[in-house]
Amino acid sequence: MPAKPKKTPAYPDIPAQHQALHERYLAAFLKIADKVDPEAEHPEFQILSAFNSVTPYIAYIDIIADVVIDAYIHQLKRLGIDGILPLIGMLDECAQMKAQNELFVLNEEIAFVIPHEHFLTSDLAEQMAEQLRSDSVFKKRPFILYYALTIMQLSLVLGEKENDAFAEQRIARFIDIRVCLERAKFMLGAFSQKNTAHKDVASKGGRKRFSLYYGAAHEYALRRYKEMKAENPSISKRQAALDIAEEAAEHPAFEKMSEGNLYETIYNGWLRKM
């Protein structure tokens, strides 16, 4: 009997062990998030236009926008898909362990296993944060767990059928997503405040090193952006960064900078802070 042909992975660039996680907890979300411009004044409109049917989501559009902007674009996107998927895998595995330990017992003879997705809630992230070792990066930055969880929860909602049968489940999910976002914001604020003193001490030496290695490039990028803005007031910072990055390839001020990181540095590091 001839062997069955191997199935081509849906996402060939992603490790095999992460394929299912990507499809379950990221694919639907990224279809929405990738259509949102972080500079947009009203990302809600861009998000709504990405849906085929907006009816089930209109009441929660502000929450969805917060997940896309705060959790993903401002925080987790910098990790890249390769960095987000292991984090999602850890949360998914913990939810599975919790499901195995908490059976729903109907009577002495019948017991049901609760789907592990049921345990992907703010309570799970809180328990994980408490149980992590003190040297874990997530122990010091638990907001990362909550932000990843909001993406997973939103992906589950987006993967459901858009009808009233899931209304109660959808409401519960969005309520908990808001809880996760609020906890993450509080923890991020506490983390930033705690590290302010250290940053202040390091900033003097950092500014000196920055000026030595990147000062000319930084000055050039800001000057070119102002010139581009004067010529074309409607140009976005994103487009300006792309144009400047192209110029930088042949400009001596950028010789010490990595070509692969030029755009991110110019856009996220410099222009967006203006």
C-alpha positions in Angstrom: 0.0 0.0 0.0 1.6 3.3 -1.0 2.4 5.7 1.7 0.2 8.7 2.2 1.7 12.0 1.1 2.9 14.2 3.9 0.6 17.1 4.6 2.1 20.5 3.9 2.2 22.6 7.0 -0.1 25.6 7.0 2.7 27.8 8.2 6.0 26.3 6.8 8.2 28.9 8.5 7.0 27.9 12.0 8.5 24.9 13.9 6.3 21.9 13.7 5.6 21.8 17.4 4.2 25.3 17.2 2.0 24.9 14.1 -1.2 24.0 16.1 -0.6 26.8 18.6 -0.3 29.3 15.8 -3.5 28.2 14.1 -5.4 28.0 17.4 -4.2 31.1 19.2 -2.6 33.5 16.7 -3.8 33.1 13.1 -7.2 34.6 13.4 -5.9 37.4 15.7 -3.1 38.3 13.3 -5.5 38.7 10.4 -7.0 41.6 12.4 -3.9 43.0 14.1 -1.8 43.1 10.9 -4.4 45.5 9.3 -4.1 48.1 12.1 -1.8 51.1 11.8 -0.3 51.8 15.3 -0.4 55.5 14.4 -4.1 55.5 13.5 -6.1 57.8 15.8 -9.1 55.5 15.7 -7.8 51.9 15.2 -11.4 50.7 16.0 -12.4 51.6 12.5 -9.6 49.6 10.9 -10.5 46.6 13.1 -14.2 46.7 12.3 -13.4 46.9 8.6 -11.4 43.6 9.0 -14.4 41.7 10.0 -16.8 40.2 7.5 -19.7 40.6 10.0 -19.2 43.1 12.8 -22.4 42.4 14.8 -21.1 40.2 17.5 -18.0 42.4 18.1 -19.3 45.9 17.9 -20.0 46.1 21.7 -16.4 45.0 22.4 -14.5 46.9 19.9 -12.7 49.0 22.5 -11.4 45.9 24.2 -10.3 44.4 20.9 -8.4 47.6 20.1 -6.7 47.5 23.5 -5.5 43.9 22.9 -4.2 44.8 19.4 -2.5 48.1 20.4 -1.5 47.6 24.0 -0.9 43.9 24.3 0.4 43.1 20.8 1.8 46.2 19.0 3.2 48.0 22.0 4.4 44.8 23.9 4.5 41.3 22.4 5.1 42.2 18.7 8.7 43.0 19.5 9.2 39.4 20.6 8.3 38.2 17.1 6.2 35.2 16.3 9.1 32.9 17.4 9.1 34.5 20.8 5.3 34.7 21.3 4.6 31.0 20.4 6.7 29.5 23.2 4.9 31.8 25.7 1.5 30.8 24.3 2.6 27.1 24.5 3.5 27.5 28.2 0.1 29.0 29.0 -1.7 26.3 26.9 0.2 23.5 28.7 -0.6 24.9 32.1 -4.3 25.1 31.2 -4.2 21.5 30.1 -2.6 20.4 33.4 -5.3 22.4 35.3 -8.0 20.7 33.2 -6.7 17.2 34.1 -6.7 18.0 37.8 -10.2 19.4 37.8 -12.7 16.9 36.5 -16.4 17.7 36.4 -18.0 14.9 38.4 -21.7 14.3 37.5 -22.1 11.3 39.8 -20.1 8.4 41.1 -19.9 6.7 37.7 -19.6 9.7 35.3 -16.9 12.3 35.2 -16.2 14.8 32.3 -12.9 16.4 31.5 -13.5 20.2 31.1 -11.9 21.5 27.9 -8.6 23.1 28.8 -9.5 26.3 27.0 -12.0 27.0 29.8 -9.0 27.6 32.1 -7.3 30.2 29.9 -8.4 33.0 32.2 -6.8 35.7 34.4 -6.9 33.3 37.3 -4.5 31.0 35.4 -2.0 33.8 34.8 -2.2 34.9 38.4 -1.5 31.3 39.7 1.4 30.9 37.2 2.9 34.2 38.4 2.7 33.2 42.0 4.3 29.7 41.4 7.2 30.8 39.1 10.7 30.9 40.4 12.1 34.2 41.6 14.7 34.3 38.8 12.1 33.8 36.1 11.7 36.7 33.6 8.0 36.3 33.9 8.1 36.6 37.7 9.6 40.0 37.3 7.4 40.9 34.3 4.1 39.1 34.9 2.3 41.5 32.6 3.8 39.6 29.7 1.7 36.5 30.7 -1.5 38.6 30.9 -0.9 40.2 27.5 -0.3 36.8 25.9 -3.4 35.5 27.5 -5.5 38.3 26.0 -4.4 37.4 22.6 -5.2 33.7 23.2 -8.6 34.5 24.6 -9.4 36.9 21.7 -8.3 34.3 19.2 -10.7 31.7 20.8 -13.6 34.2 20.4 -12.7 35.0 16.8 -12.6 31.3 16.0 -16.2 30.7 17.2 -19.2 31.0 15.0 -20.7 34.4 14.8 -24.1 33.6 16.3 -26.1 34.0 19.4 -25.3 30.5 20.6 -21.9 31.7 21.8 -23.1 35.0 23.2 -22.8 34.1 26.9 -19.4 32.5 26.3 -18.3 35.6 24.3 -19.4 38.0 27.1 -17.5 36.0 29.7 -14.3 36.0 27.6 -14.4 39.7 27.0 -15.0 40.5 30.7 -11.9 38.4 31.6 -9.9 40.0 28.8 -10.6 43.4 30.3 -9.5 42.0 33.7 -6.2 40.7 32.2 -5.6 44.1 30.5 -6.2 46.0 33.7 -3.9 43.7 35.7 -1.2 43.9 33.0 -1.3 47.7 32.9 -1.0 47.9 36.7 1.9 45.5 36.7 3.7 47.2 33.8 3.4 50.5 35.6 4.8 49.1 38.8 7.7 47.4 36.9 8.5 50.7 35.1 8.5 52.7 38.3 10.7 50.1 40.1 13.3 50.3 37.3 13.3 54.1 37.0 16.2 54.6 39.4 18.3 52.0 37.6 17.5 53.6 34.3 18.4 57.1 35.6 21.9 55.8 36.7 22.5 54.1 33.5 21.2 56.8 31.2 24.2 59.1 31.6 26.6 56.5 30.4 24.1 55.4 27.8 23.7 58.9 26.4 27.4 59.2 26.0 27.7 55.8 24.2 24.6 56.6 22.0 26.1 60.0 21.0 29.4 58.4 20.1 28.0 55.5 17.9 24.6 56.7 16.7 24.4 60.5 17.3 25.1 61.5 13.7 22.6 58.9 12.4 19.9 60.0 14.9 20.4 63.7 13.9 20.3 62.8 10.2 17.0 60.8 10.6 15.2 63.6 12.5 16.4 66.3 10.1 15.3 64.2 7.1 11.9 63.5 8.7 11.3 67.3 9.2 12.3 67.9 5.6 10.0 65.2 4.3 7.2 66.5 6.5 7.7 70.0 5.2 7.5 68.7 1.6 4.6 66.4 2.2 2.6 67.2 5.4 0.5 64.0 5.0 3.5 61.6 5.1 3.3 59.1 8.0 6.2 58.4 10.3 6.1 54.8 9.1 6.6 55.8 5.4 9.3 58.4 6.3 11.2 55.7 8.3 11.1 53.4 5.3 12.5 56.2 3.0 15.2 57.2 5.5 16.2 53.5 6.0 16.7 53.2 2.2 18.9 56.4 2.2 20.8 55.1 5.3 22.2 52.1 3.3 24.6 54.5 1.6 25.1 57.1 4.3 28.3 57.0 6.4 26.4 58.1 9.6 24.7 54.6 9.6 27.9 52.5 9.1 27.9 51.2 12.7 24.2 50.2 12.6 22.9 46.8 11.7 21.1 47.0 8.3 18.5 44.4 9.5 17.5 46.7 12.3 17.6 50.1 10.6 13.9 50.5 10.1 12.9 49.4 13.6 15.4 51.8 15.1 14.5 54.8 13.0 10.7 54.2 13.3 10.1 52.8 16.8 13.3 54.2 18.4 13.4 57.7 17.0 10.5 59.0 14.9 7.7 57.7 17.0 9.1 59.5 20.0 9.1 62.9 18.4 
